[in-house]
Amino acid sequence: MTQASIRLFSQHFLWKDQLVFNLHPRATDGWCNPEDKAIRMVADVCCGSGIWFIEEARLHPPATTRFCGFDISPSQFPPSGSVPANISFHTLDVYAPIPDSLQSAFDVVHVRLLIGLVRNGDPRPVLMHLMQMLKPGGVFQWDELDIASLFMYPPGIP
């Protein structure tokens, strides 16, 4: 395991210990009420090792939900064949146009600790691309660290 992988795993579990939930309850309602809000596709963008959505796939059945991890580099992806069949990894640059096949494809789009990648203090290009991936009525969750108070929270949660 590389230093970067160790850092990503450590960050994930530190983050998880500080939150009441890993995925916002609005999103997980879809697993509880599949008749009208079934979550079939989950994207984790800038996923690194994929630890966040690998754990989500384990915690939130059904196995028919597909979890897709995206990162600019595949260097942190687990070896192929070492994850369940409903989990996949793909390369994606959040500053490049989103391929047609990924537009409006996901019920949930999740990102974490992405603010460091925002160029020129303007998150709009990244947000625009991420929102293109989301189905109408889907859930977008961007988790960041509030450096001022050193309190971790998803946006909108005081």
ROLOKOL-54762 format. One record per atom (N, C-alpha, C): x, y, z; residue number from 1; atom name. Coordinates in Angstrom, 1 decimal. Atoms other than C-alpha are relative to their C-alpha. Layout:
        u        v        w     n   atom
        X        Y        Z   NUM     CA
...
***
This chain:
        u        v        w     n   atom
      0.9     -1.2      0.0     1      N
      0.0      0.0      0.0     1     CA
      0.9      1.2      0.0     1      C
     -0.8     -1.2      0.1     2      N
      1.4      3.4     -1.0     2     CA
     -0.3      1.0      1.1     2      C
      0.3     -1.0     -1.0     3      N
      1.7      6.4      1.3     3     CA
     -1.3      0.8     -0.3     3      C
      1.2     -0.7      0.4     4      N
     -1.1      8.1     -0.7     4     CA
     -1.2     -0.8      0.4     4      C
      1.2      0.9     -0.3     5      N
     -3.4      5.1     -0.2     5     CA
     -0.2      0.0      1.5     5      C
      0.1     -0.1     -1.5     6      N
     -2.6      5.1      3.6     6     CA
     -0.7      1.3      0.4     6      C
      0.6     -1.3     -0.3     7      N
     -3.5      8.8      3.7     7     CA
     -1.5      0.0     -0.3     7      C
      1.5      0.0      0.4     8      N
     -6.8      8.3      1.9     8     CA
     -0.8     -0.9      0.9     8      C
      0.7      0.9     -0.9     9      N
     -7.8      5.4      4.1     9     CA
     -0.2      0.7      1.4     9      C
      0.0     -0.7     -1.3    10      N
     -6.9      7.4      7.2    10     CA
     -1.0      1.1      0.0    10      C
      1.0     -1.1      0.2    11      N
     -8.8     10.4      6.0    11     CA
     -1.4     -0.4      0.1    11      C
      1.3      0.5      0.0    12      N
    -11.8      8.4      5.3    12     CA
     -0.6     -0.4      1.4    12      C
      0.5      0.4     -1.3    13      N
    -12.1      6.8      8.7    13     CA
      0.0      1.1      1.0    13      C
      0.1     -1.2     -0.8    14      N
    -11.3     10.1     10.5    14     CA
     -1.3      0.7     -0.3    14      C
      1.2     -0.8      0.4    15      N
    -14.0     11.8      8.5    15     CA
     -1.3     -0.8      0.4    15      C
      1.2      0.8     -0.4    16      N
    -16.5      8.9      9.1    16     CA
     -0.3      0.1      1.5    16      C
      0.2     -0.1     -1.5    17      N
    -15.9      9.1     12.9    17     CA
     -0.5      1.3      0.4    17      C
      0.4     -1.3     -0.4    18      N
    -16.7     12.8     12.9    18     CA
     -1.5      0.3     -0.5    18      C
      1.3     -0.2      0.5    19      N
    -20.0     12.5     11.0    19     CA
     -1.0     -0.9      0.6    19      C
      1.1      0.8     -0.4    20      N
    -23.4     11.2     12.0    20     CA
     -0.3     -1.0     -1.1    20      C
      0.3      0.8      1.1    21      N
    -23.8      9.8      8.5    21     CA
      1.2      0.1     -1.0    21      C
     -1.0      0.0      1.1    22      N
    -21.5      8.9      5.6    22     CA
     -0.6      0.5     -1.3    22      C
      0.7     -0.5      1.2    23      N
    -24.1      9.6      2.9    23     CA
     -1.3      0.6      0.6    23      C
      1.2     -0.8     -0.5    24      N
    -26.9     12.2      3.5    24     CA
     -1.2     -0.9      0.0    24      C
      1.3      0.8     -0.1    25      N
    -30.2     10.6      4.7    25     CA
     -0.9      0.2     -1.2    25      C
      0.9     -0.2      1.1    26      N
    -32.0     12.1      1.7    26     CA
      0.4     -1.1     -1.1    26      C
     -0.4      0.9      1.0    27      N
    -29.9      9.8     -0.5    27     CA
     -0.3     -1.5      0.5    27      C
      0.2      1.3     -0.5    28      N
    -30.2      6.7      1.7    28     CA
     -1.4     -0.4      0.1    28      C
      1.4      0.3      0.1    29      N
    -34.0      7.0      1.7    29     CA
     -0.3     -0.9     -1.2    29      C
      0.2      0.8      1.3    30      N
    -33.8      5.5     -1.8    30     CA
      0.2     -1.5      0.2    30      C
     -0.2      1.4     -0.3    31      N
    -32.5      2.3     -0.3    31     CA
     -1.1     -0.6      0.8    31      C
      1.1      0.5     -0.9    32      N
    -35.3      2.1      2.2    32     CA
     -1.3      0.0     -0.7    32      C
      1.3     -0.1      0.7    33      N
    -38.1      2.9     -0.3    33     CA
      0.3     -0.2     -1.5    33      C
     -0.4      0.2      1.4    34      N
    -37.0      1.3     -3.6    34     CA
     -1.2      0.2     -1.0    34      C
      1.1     -0.1      1.0    35      N
    -40.5      1.5     -5.2    35     CA
      0.0      1.3     -0.8    35      C
      0.1     -1.3      0.7    36      N
    -40.4      5.2     -6.0    36     CA
      1.3      0.8      0.0    36      C
     -1.3     -0.8      0.0    37      N
    -36.8      6.4     -5.2    37     CA
      1.2     -1.0      0.0    37      C
     -1.1      0.9      0.1    38      N
    -34.6      3.5     -6.1    38     CA
      1.3      0.6     -0.4    38      C
     -1.3     -0.5      0.4    39      N
    -30.9      4.4     -6.2    39     CA
      0.7     -1.1     -0.7    39      C
     -0.6      1.0      0.9    40      N
    -29.4      2.5     -9.1    40     CA
      1.4      0.3     -0.3    40      C
     -1.3     -0.4      0.4    41      N
    -26.3      4.5     -9.8    41     CA
      0.6      1.1      0.9    41      C
     -0.7     -0.9     -0.9    42      N
    -23.8      6.2     -7.4    42     CA
      1.3      0.3     -0.6    42      C
     -1.3     -0.4      0.4    43      N
    -20.8      8.2     -8.5    43     CA
      0.8      0.6      1.1    43      C
     -0.9     -0.7     -0.9    44      N
    -17.9      9.1     -6.3    44     CA
      1.1      0.5     -0.8    44      C
     -0.9     -0.7      0.9    45      N
    -15.8     11.7     -8.1    45     CA
      1.2      0.4      0.8    45      C
     -1.3     -0.2     -0.7    46      N
    -12.1     12.1     -7.2    46     CA
      0.1     -1.0      1.1    46      C
      0.2      1.1     -1.0    47      N
    -12.5      8.8     -5.4    47     CA
      1.3     -0.5      0.6    47      C
     -1.2      0.6     -0.6    48      N
     -8.8      7.9     -4.9    48     CA
     -0.1     -1.5      0.0    48      C
      0.0      1.5     -0.2    49      N
     -8.8      4.4     -3.5    49     CA
     -1.4     -0.6     -0.1    49      C
      1.4      0.5      0.1    50      N
    -12.6      4.1     -3.6    50     CA
     -0.5     -0.4      1.4    50      C
      0.4      0.5     -1.4    51      N
    -12.8      3.5      0.2    51     CA
     -1.4      0.5      0.3    51      C
      1.3     -0.6     -0.3    52      N
    -15.9      5.8      0.5    52     CA
     -1.1     -0.9     -0.6    52      C
      1.1      0.7      0.6    53      N
    -18.1      4.0     -2.0    53     CA
      0.1     -1.5      0.1    53      C
     -0.1      1.5     -0.3    54      N
    -16.7      0.5     -1.4    54     CA
     -0.7     -0.3      1.4    54      C
      0.7      0.1     -1.3    55      N
    -17.9      1.0      2.2    55     CA
     -1.5      0.2     -0.1    55      C
      1.5     -0.3      0.3    56      N
    -21.3      2.5      1.0    56     CA
     -0.6     -1.3     -0.6    56      C
      0.6      1.2      0.6    57      N
    -21.8     -0.6     -1.2    57     CA
     -0.2     -1.1      1.0    57      C
      0.1      1.0     -1.0    58      N
    -21.2     -2.8      1.7    58     CA
     -1.2      0.3      1.0    58      C
      1.0     -0.4     -1.0    59      N
    -23.5     -0.9      4.0    59     CA
     -1.4      0.2     -0.5    59      C
      1.3     -0.3      0.6    60      N
    -26.4     -0.1      1.6    60     CA
     -0.3     -0.9     -1.1    60      C
      0.5      0.8      1.1    61      N
    -27.9     -2.9     -0.3    61     CA
     -1.0      0.7     -0.8    61      C
     -0.2      1.3      0.6    62      N
    -29.2     -3.9     -2.8    62     CA
      1.2      0.0     -0.9    62      C
     -1.2      0.3      0.8    63      N
    -26.4     -5.4     -4.8    63     CA
     -0.2      0.5     -1.4    63      C
      0.3     -0.5      1.3    64      N
    -28.2     -4.1     -7.9    64     CA
      0.4      1.5     -0.2    64      C
     -0.5     -1.3      0.1    65      N
    -27.0     -0.6     -7.1    65     CA
      1.4      0.0     -0.5    65      C
     -1.4     -0.1      0.6    66      N
    -23.9      0.3     -9.2    66     CA
      0.7      1.2      0.6    66      C
     -0.9     -1.1     -0.6    67      N
    -21.1      2.3     -7.6    67     CA
      1.2      0.2     -1.0    67      C
     -1.0     -0.3      1.0    68      N
    -18.8      4.0    -10.0    68     CA
      1.0      1.1      0.6    68      C
     -1.1     -1.0     -0.5    69      N
    -15.5      5.7     -8.8    69     CA
      0.7      0.6     -1.2    69      C
     -0.7     -0.7      1.1    70      N
    -13.9      8.3    -10.9    70     CA
      1.2      0.8      0.6    70      C
     -1.2     -0.8     -0.4    71      N
    -10.4      9.9    -10.6    71     CA
      0.8      0.3     -1.2    71      C
     -0.8     -0.4      1.1    72      N
     -8.0     11.6    -12.8    72     CA
      1.1     -1.0     -0.3    72      C
     -1.0      1.1      0.2    73      N
     -5.5      8.8    -12.3    73     CA
     -0.4     -1.3      0.6    73      C
      0.3      1.3     -0.6    74      N
     -6.0      5.1    -11.7    74     CA
      1.0     -0.5      1.0    74      C
     -1.1      0.5     -0.8    75      N
     -2.9      4.9     -9.5    75     CA
     -0.5     -0.5      1.4    75      C
      0.5      0.4     -1.3    76      N
     -5.0      4.5     -6.3    76     CA
     -1.1     -1.1      0.0    76      C
      1.0      1.0      0.2    77      N
     -7.6      2.1     -7.7    77     CA
      0.4     -1.3      0.5    77      C
     -0.4      1.3     -0.4    78      N
     -7.7     -1.3     -6.1    78     CA
      0.2     -0.9     -1.2    78      C
     -0.2      1.0      1.1    79      N
     -6.6     -4.3     -8.2    79     CA
     -1.3     -0.4     -0.6    79      C
      1.3      0.5      0.6    80      N
     -9.3     -5.4    -10.7    80     CA
     -0.2     -1.4      0.5    80      C
      0.4      1.3     -0.5    81      N
    -11.2     -8.3     -9.4    81     CA
      0.0     -0.1      1.5    81      C
      0.0      0.0     -1.5    82      N
    -10.7     -7.3     -5.7    82     CA
     -1.2      0.7      0.6    82      C
      1.3     -0.7     -0.5    83      N
    -14.1     -5.5     -5.4    83     CA
     -1.2     -0.7     -0.6    83      C
      1.2      0.6      0.5    84      N
    -17.6     -6.7     -5.9    84     CA
     -0.4      0.4     -1.4    84      C
      0.3     -0.3      1.4    85      N
    -19.1     -6.8     -9.4    85     CA
     -0.8      1.3     -0.2    85      C
      0.7     -1.2      0.2    86      N
    -21.3     -3.8     -8.8    86     CA
      0.8      1.3      0.3    86      C
     -0.9     -1.2     -0.2    87      N
    -18.3     -1.5     -8.2    87     CA
      1.0      0.0     -1.2    87      C
     -1.0     -0.2      1.1    88      N
    -16.2     -0.1    -11.0    88     CA
      0.7      1.3      0.1    88      C
     -0.9     -1.2     -0.1    89      N
    -13.4      2.5    -11.4    89     CA
      0.2      0.5     -1.5    89      C
     -0.2     -0.6      1.3    90      N
    -12.9      4.9    -14.3    90     CA
      0.8      1.3      0.2    90      C
     -0.7     -1.2      0.0    91      N
    -10.6      7.8    -15.1    91     CA
     -1.0      1.2     -0.5    91      C
      0.8     -1.2      0.3    92      N
    -12.2     11.3    -15.3    92     CA
      0.7      1.2      0.5    92      C
     -0.5     -1.4     -0.4    93      N
    -10.9     14.9    -15.3    93     CA
     -1.2      0.9      0.2    93      C
      1.2     -0.8     -0.3    94      N
    -13.5     17.1    -13.6    94     CA
      0.0      1.4     -0.7    94      C
      0.0     -1.2      0.8    95      N
    -12.3     20.0    -15.7    95     CA
     -0.2     -0.2     -1.5    95      C
      0.2      0.4      1.4    96      N
    -12.8     18.2    -19.0    96     CA
     -1.5     -0.2     -0.2    96      C
      1.4      0.3      0.3    97      N
    -16.2     17.9    -20.7    97     CA
     -0.4     -1.4      0.5    97      C
      0.5      1.3     -0.5    98      N
    -18.3     15.1    -19.2    98     CA
     -0.5     -0.8     -1.2    98      C
      0.5      0.8      1.1    99      N
    -18.8     12.3    -21.7    99     CA
     -1.5     -0.2      0.0    99      C
      1.5      0.1      0.1   100      N
    -22.4     11.9    -23.0   100     CA
     -0.5     -1.2      0.8   100      C
      0.5      1.2     -0.7   101      N
    -22.6      8.4    -21.4   101     CA
     -0.1      0.2      1.5   101      C
      0.0     -0.3     -1.5   102      N
    -22.1      9.9    -17.9   102     CA
     -1.0      1.1      0.3   102      C
      0.9     -1.1     -0.3   103      N
    -24.5     12.8    -18.3   103     CA
     -1.4     -0.5      0.4   103      C
      1.3      0.4     -0.6   104      N
    -27.7     12.5    -16.2   104     CA
     -0.1     -1.5      0.2   104      C
     -0.1      1.5     -0.2   105      N
    -26.6      8.9    -15.3   105     CA
     -0.1     -0.4      1.4   105      C
     -0.1      0.4     -1.4   106      N
    -26.4      9.0    -11.5   106     CA
     -1.0      0.6      0.9   106      C
      1.0     -0.4     -1.0   107      N
    -28.9      9.1     -8.7   107     CA
      0.7      0.8      1.1   107      C
     -0.8     -0.6     -1.0   108      N
    -26.1     10.2     -6.3   108     CA
      1.3      0.3     -0.6   108      C
     -1.4     -0.4      0.3   109      N
    -22.9     12.2     -7.0   109     CA
      0.6      0.5      1.2   109      C
     -0.7     -0.3     -1.3   110      N
    -20.5     12.4     -4.1   110     CA
      1.4      0.4     -0.3   110      C
     -1.4     -0.4      0.0   111      N
    -17.2     14.3     -3.8   111     CA
      0.4      0.4      1.4   111      C
     -0.5     -0.4     -1.4   112      N
    -15.1     14.9     -0.7   112     CA
      1.4      0.6     -0.2   112      C
     -1.3     -0.7     -0.1   113      N
    -12.2     17.2      0.0   113     CA
      0.5      0.4     -1.4   113      C
     -0.4     -0.4      1.4   114      N
    -12.2     18.6     -3.5   114     CA
      0.4      1.5     -0.1   114      C
     -0.2     -1.4      0.0   115      N
    -11.8     22.3     -2.6   115     CA
      1.4      0.3     -0.4   115      C
     -1.4     -0.2      0.3   116      N
     -8.0     22.0     -3.0   116     CA
      0.2     -0.1     -1.5   116      C
     -0.2      0.1      1.4   117      N
     -8.5     21.3     -6.7   117     CA
     -0.7      1.1     -0.8   117      C
      0.7     -1.2      0.7   118      N
    -10.6     24.4     -7.4   118     CA
      1.0      1.0     -0.5   118      C
     -0.9     -1.0      0.6   119      N
     -8.8     26.7     -9.7   119     CA
     -0.5      1.4      0.1   119      C
      0.3     -1.4      0.0   120      N
     -8.7     30.4     -9.3   120     CA
     -1.1      0.4      1.0   120      C
      1.1     -0.2     -1.0   121      N
    -11.1     30.2     -6.3   121     CA
     -1.4      0.0     -0.6   121      C
      1.3      0.0      0.6   122      N
    -14.0     29.5     -8.7   122     CA
     -0.4     -1.5     -0.2   122      C
      0.5      1.3      0.1   123      N
    -15.8     26.2     -8.2   123     CA
     -1.0     -0.3     -1.1   123      C
      1.1      0.1      1.0   124      N
    -18.3     26.8    -10.9   124     CA
      0.3     -1.0     -1.1   124      C
     -0.3      1.0      1.1   125      N
    -16.5     24.8    -13.7   125     CA
     -0.2     -1.4      0.5   125      C
      0.1      1.4     -0.6   126      N
    -16.3     21.7    -11.4   126     CA
     -1.4     -0.3      0.3   126      C
      1.4      0.2     -0.3   127      N
    -19.8     22.1    -10.2   127     CA
     -0.9     -0.2     -1.2   127      C
      0.8      0.2      1.3   128      N
    -21.2     22.4    -13.7   128     CA
      0.2     -1.4     -0.5   128      C
     -0.3      1.3      0.5   129      N
    -19.5     19.2    -14.7   129     CA
     -0.6     -1.1      0.9   129      C
      0.5      1.0     -0.9   130      N
    -20.5     17.3    -11.6   130     CA
     -1.6      0.0     -0.1   130      C
      1.4     -0.1      0.1   131      N
    -24.1     18.5    -11.9   131     CA
     -0.5     -0.7     -1.3   131      C
      0.4      0.7      1.3   132      N
    -24.2     17.2    -15.5   132     CA
     -0.1     -1.5      0.2   132      C
      0.0      1.5     -0.3   133      N
    -23.6     13.7    -14.1   133     CA
     -1.3     -0.4      0.7   133      C
      1.1      0.3     -0.9   134      N
    -26.7     13.9    -11.8   134     CA
     -1.3     -0.1     -0.8   134      C
      1.3      0.1      0.5   135      N
    -30.1     12.7    -12.8   135     CA
     -0.9      1.1      0.6   135      C
      1.0     -1.0     -0.6   136      N
    -33.0     15.2    -12.3   136     CA
     -0.5     -0.6      1.3   136      C
      0.5      0.4     -1.3   137      N
    -34.0     15.0     -8.7   137     CA
      1.0     -0.9      0.8   137      C
     -1.0      0.8     -0.7   138      N
    -30.8     13.2     -7.7   138     CA
      0.6      0.8      1.1   138      C
     -0.6     -0.5     -1.1   139      N
    -28.7     13.9     -4.7   139     CA
      1.5      0.3     -0.3   139      C
     -1.4     -0.3      0.2   140      N
    -25.4     15.8     -4.9   140     CA
      0.6      0.3      1.4   140      C
     -0.6     -0.2     -1.3   141      N
    -23.1     15.7     -1.8   141     CA
      1.4      0.3     -0.1   141      C
     -1.4     -0.4      0.1   142      N
    -19.9     17.6     -1.5   142     CA
      0.4      0.3      1.5   142      C
     -0.5     -0.1     -1.3   143      N
    -18.1     17.1      1.8   143     CA
      1.3      0.8      0.0   143      C
     -1.2     -0.7     -0.2   144      N
    -15.5     19.6      2.9   144     CA
      0.3      0.2      1.4   144      C
     -0.5     -0.3     -1.3   145      N
    -13.5     20.6      5.9   145     CA
     -0.1      1.5      0.2   145      C
      0.1     -1.4     -0.3   146      N
    -14.3     23.9      7.5   146     CA
      1.2      0.3      0.9   146      C
     -1.2     -0.2     -0.7   147      N
    -10.8     25.0      8.4   147     CA
     -0.1      1.0      1.1   147      C
      0.2     -1.0     -1.0   148      N
    -12.0     28.0     10.4   148     CA
     -0.4     -0.6      1.4   148      C
      0.5      0.6     -1.3   149      N
    -13.7     25.8     13.0   149     CA
      0.6     -1.4      0.2   149      C
     -0.5      1.4      0.0   150      N
    -11.9     22.5     12.2   150     CA
     -1.1     -1.0      0.3   150      C
      1.1      0.9     -0.2   151      N
    -15.3     20.9     12.1   151     CA
     -0.4     -0.6     -1.4   151      C
      0.3      0.6      1.3   152      N
    -16.1     18.4      9.3   152     CA
     -1.5     -0.1     -0.2   152      C
      1.4      0.1      0.3   153      N
    -19.5     18.6      7.7   153     CA
     -0.3      0.0     -1.5   153      C
      0.4     -0.2      1.4   154      N
    -21.3     18.2      4.4   154     CA
     -0.7      1.4     -0.1   154      C
      0.6     -1.3      0.1   155      N
    -22.5     21.6      3.1   155     CA
     -1.5     -0.1      0.3   155      C
      1.4     -0.1     -0.4   156      N
    -25.9     22.7      4.4   156     CA
     -0.3     -0.6      1.4   156      C
      0.2      0.5     -1.3   157      N
    -25.4     20.9      7.7   157     CA
      0.7      0.9      1.0   157      C
     -0.7     -0.9     -0.9   158      N
    -24.6     23.5     10.4   158     CA
      0.7     -0.7      1.2   158      C
***
